[in-house]
Amino acid sequence: MTEEEKNRELINRKFYKAEQEAGFVESHPRTTPQQQDPAYRLAFRDTDFLLREELRPVRFQLELLKPDMLLDEAGIGSTLVMYGSARIPSPEHVEGLLAAATSPERKAVAERLAAKAHYYDEARKLAGIASRCAVVEDGKRQFVICSGGGPSIMEAANRGAAEAGAESIGLNIVLPHEQAPNGYVTPHLSFQFHYFALRKMHFLLRARAVAVFPGGFGTFDEFFELLTLIQTGKMKPIPILLFGKDFWNRVVNFEALAEEGVINFDDLKLFHMVESAEDAWRHITGFYDLECD
């Protein structure tokens, strides 16, 4: 918008915008006791007020609105979400992980994590394939890579997109220990959440496919919530790709759940096990009947 257009809009408006009113406040010196008291602050500029317990519903709304609005403004129609461990090393960090193991028990764990380093490569490769395909529908970008914004598998996802010259999303969460976004997340698509529930909602609001790599509690939480949403009809079916048949069959006995009657055998069709990025992308393109050179 040009300066002339802004001035014309000001003339036509009956009321000032909030940002203009805030500017008026900041331009005036606060010299009296009344002006200096917190009660006098504009409510939407009063951080102490916004952090009160009673304002939790407002904070929920803000965490829902901000990423949704910015992703919409960025022209992102859908995402390829990638879940996975924050502990699996990239191939270049395997030696350091093994060298840091100081006991037989830790060495055994480090060796098992090191054996999973190829999943980092597969996540990176899948992100690259999807990003280079660059599907656009109705003027919006589709299958934009979205990760939790952290290290390991999440980093691999954003890294694969960056190497393909594409933007990607990172949805970080505030934790007691510092978790900075990995360096491959597109800066203006890097978000930070206070509420896990809102973060998980944003993972799925635009998801057209989800790739799930070996992971721990967080990965399980996200994966099983997704299965529950589709199983109960709260969400339309989308491709769910589980990387690593041996891992998943070792840590979760899906067949036993069906045999025990707590899920239906048809529920086992909600996800598809794959071993490679190429297999995963073929399943996604087949599901949506997409062609990608």
C-alpha positions in Angstrom: 0.0 0.0 0.0 1.4 3.4 -1.0 1.6 6.4 1.3 -1.1 8.1 -0.6 -3.4 5.0 -0.3 -2.7 4.9 3.4 -3.6 8.6 3.8 -6.8 8.1 1.8 -7.7 5.1 4.0 -7.2 7.2 7.1 -9.5 9.9 5.8 -12.2 7.3 5.0 -12.0 5.5 8.3 -14.2 6.7 11.2 -11.8 5.3 13.8 -8.0 5.0 14.1 -6.4 1.5 13.9 -5.1 -0.1 17.1 -1.5 0.3 16.0 -2.1 4.1 15.4 -3.7 4.5 18.9 -0.8 2.6 20.4 1.6 5.0 18.6 -0.3 8.0 20.1 0.2 6.5 23.6 3.9 5.9 23.0 4.5 9.5 21.7 3.0 11.1 24.8 5.2 11.3 27.9 3.8 9.5 31.0 4.4 12.0 33.8 1.5 11.6 36.2 0.9 8.9 38.7 -2.2 7.9 36.8 -0.4 7.5 33.5 2.5 5.5 35.1 0.2 3.0 36.8 -0.2 -0.4 35.1 -4.0 0.1 35.1 -3.6 2.8 32.5 -1.8 0.7 30.0 -3.7 -0.3 26.8 -5.0 -3.8 27.5 -3.5 -5.3 24.4 -0.1 -3.8 25.2 -0.1 -4.9 28.8 2.0 -8.1 28.9 1.4 -8.6 32.7 -2.3 -8.5 32.1 -2.2 -10.9 29.2 -0.3 -13.4 31.3 -2.9 -13.5 34.0 -4.6 -16.9 34.6 -8.0 -15.4 33.6 -6.7 -14.5 30.2 -5.9 -18.1 29.2 -8.8 -18.3 26.7 -7.4 -15.1 25.0 -3.9 -16.7 24.8 -5.5 -19.8 23.3 -7.1 -17.7 20.6 -3.9 -15.8 19.9 -1.9 -19.0 19.4 -4.6 -20.3 17.1 -4.9 -17.1 15.1 -1.3 -16.0 14.6 0.2 -19.0 12.8 -3.0 -19.5 10.8 -3.0 -16.0 9.6 0.7 -15.9 8.7 0.5 -19.2 6.9 -2.5 -18.0 4.9 -0.6 -14.8 4.0 2.3 -16.9 2.9 0.1 -18.7 0.4 0.4 -22.1 2.0 -2.6 -24.3 1.2 -1.4 -27.7 2.7 1.5 -29.3 4.4 3.5 -32.6 4.5 4.0 -33.0 8.2 7.0 -34.9 9.5 7.1 -36.3 13.0 10.1 -38.1 14.6 12.7 -38.3 17.3 14.8 -35.4 18.5 17.6 -37.9 19.4 18.4 -39.8 16.2 21.7 -38.4 15.0 22.5 -37.2 11.5 25.0 -39.5 9.8 27.7 -36.9 10.2 27.2 -36.9 14.0 27.2 -40.6 14.6 30.9 -40.9 15.5 30.5 -38.1 18.1 27.5 -39.8 19.7 29.3 -43.1 20.0 32.4 -41.5 21.4 30.4 -39.7 24.1 29.0 -43.0 25.5 30.8 -43.5 28.8 29.3 -46.9 30.0 28.3 -50.2 28.4 24.7 -49.3 28.8 25.0 -45.9 27.3 27.1 -47.3 24.5 24.4 -49.9 23.7 21.8 -47.1 23.5 24.1 -44.9 21.4 24.6 -47.8 19.0 20.9 -48.3 18.6 20.4 -44.6 17.9 23.3 -44.6 15.5 21.7 -47.5 13.6 18.7 -45.2 13.0 20.8 -42.4 11.4 19.6 -43.5 7.9 16.1 -42.2 8.9 17.6 -38.7 9.0 18.6 -39.2 5.4 15.2 -40.6 4.4 13.4 -37.6 6.1 15.8 -35.2 4.3 15.2 -37.0 1.0 11.4 -37.1 1.3 11.3 -33.3 2.1 13.5 -32.7 -0.9 11.3 -34.7 -3.2 8.1 -33.0 -2.1 9.7 -29.6 -2.2 11.0 -30.0 -5.7 7.6 -31.3 -6.9 6.3 -27.9 -5.9 2.6 -28.7 -6.2 0.4 -25.6 -6.6 -3.4 -25.7 -6.5 -5.8 -22.8 -6.5 -2.9 -20.4 -6.3 -1.6 -21.9 -3.0 1.4 -24.1 -2.3 0.7 -27.7 -1.4 2.7 -30.2 0.6 4.9 -27.6 2.2 7.2 -29.3 4.7 6.2 -28.8 8.3 8.2 -30.1 11.3 8.4 -29.5 15.0 11.2 -27.1 14.3 13.8 -28.9 16.5 16.8 -31.1 15.9 17.3 -34.6 14.4 14.4 -35.8 12.2 12.8 -32.4 12.4 16.0 -30.8 11.3 16.3 -33.3 8.4 12.8 -32.3 7.2 13.6 -28.6 7.1 17.0 -29.2 5.7 15.7 -31.3 2.8 13.3 -28.5 1.9 16.0 -25.8 2.2 18.3 -27.8 -0.1 15.6 -27.9 -2.7 15.3 -24.2 -2.5 11.9 -24.3 -0.8 10.4 -22.7 2.3 9.4 -24.9 5.2 7.6 -24.5 8.5 8.8 -25.1 12.1 6.4 -25.4 15.0 8.5 -25.1 18.1 7.3 -25.5 21.7 8.5 -23.6 24.8 10.3 -26.1 27.1 12.0 -25.7 30.5 15.3 -26.4 28.7 16.1 -24.2 25.7 15.0 -25.5 22.3 15.9 -23.1 19.5 14.6 -23.7 16.0 17.0 -25.6 13.7 18.8 -23.4 11.2 16.9 -24.7 8.2 13.4 -23.5 9.2 12.3 -20.5 7.0 12.5 -17.6 9.5 9.1 -16.1 8.7 7.5 -19.5 9.0 9.1 -20.3 12.4 6.6 -20.3 15.2 6.8 -20.8 18.9 4.0 -22.2 21.1 3.2 -22.2 24.7 0.3 -24.7 24.5 0.9 -28.2 23.2 -2.8 -28.6 22.2 -2.6 -25.6 19.9 0.7 -26.7 18.4 -0.8 -30.2 17.6 -3.9 -28.5 16.1 -1.7 -26.5 13.7 0.2 -29.7 12.7 -3.0 -31.1 11.4 -5.1 -28.1 10.2 -3.3 -28.0 6.8 -1.9 -31.6 6.8 -2.5 -33.5 3.5 0.0 -36.2 4.5 2.0 -37.2 7.6 5.3 -39.1 7.7 6.1 -40.6 11.1 9.7 -41.7 11.8 10.9 -43.6 14.9 10.4 -41.5 18.0 9.5 -41.4 21.6 6.6 -40.1 23.7 6.1 -36.9 21.6 6.0 -38.8 18.4 3.7 -41.4 19.8 1.4 -38.7 21.2 1.1 -36.9 17.8 0.8 -40.2 15.8 -1.9 -41.8 18.0 -3.9 -38.6 18.2 -3.9 -38.4 14.4 -5.1 -42.0 14.2 -7.8 -41.3 16.7 -9.1 -38.3 14.8 -9.4 -40.3 11.6 -10.7 -43.5 13.3 -13.5 -41.5 14.9 -14.4 -39.6 11.8 -13.3 -36.2 13.2 -10.8 -35.9 10.4 -10.8 -37.1 6.8 -8.4 -39.9 6.0 -5.0 -38.7 4.7 -1.8 -40.7 3.9 0.0 -41.7 7.1 3.4 -43.2 6.4 5.3 -45.1 9.1 9.0 -45.3 8.4 10.7 -48.4 9.8 8.5 -51.5 9.9 11.0 -53.3 12.3 11.0 -50.5 14.8 7.2 -50.0 14.8 6.4 -53.7 15.0 8.9 -54.0 17.9 7.6 -51.2 20.0 3.8 -51.4 19.2 1.9 -54.7 18.6 -0.7 -53.3 16.3 -2.0 -56.7 15.4 -2.5 -57.6 19.1 -4.7 -54.5 19.6 -7.0 -55.8 16.8 -6.9 -59.3 18.1 -7.9 -58.1 21.6 -10.9 -56.3 20.0 -9.9 -52.8 21.2 -9.6 -51.6 17.6 -10.9 -53.0 14.4 -8.7 -54.9 11.9 -9.7 -52.2 9.4 -8.1 -49.6 11.6 -4.7 -51.2 10.7 -5.3 -49.7 7.2 -5.2 -46.2 8.5 -1.4 -46.1 8.1 1.1 -47.5 5.6 4.5 -48.8 6.5 7.4 -47.7 4.3 11.2 -47.9 4.3 12.2 -45.2 1.8 11.4 -41.6 0.9 10.5 -42.8 -2.7 8.0 -45.3 -1.4 6.4 -42.7 0.8 6.1 -40.2 -2.0 4.6 -42.8 -4.4 2.0 -43.6 -1.8 1.1 -39.9 -1.3 0.9 -39.2 -5.1 -1.1 -42.3 -5.6 -3.6 -41.4 -2.9 -4.2 -38.0 -4.5 -3.7 -39.1 -8.1 -0.9 -36.5 -8.5 1.7 -36.3 -11.3 5.1 -34.9 -10.4 8.1 -34.8 -12.7 
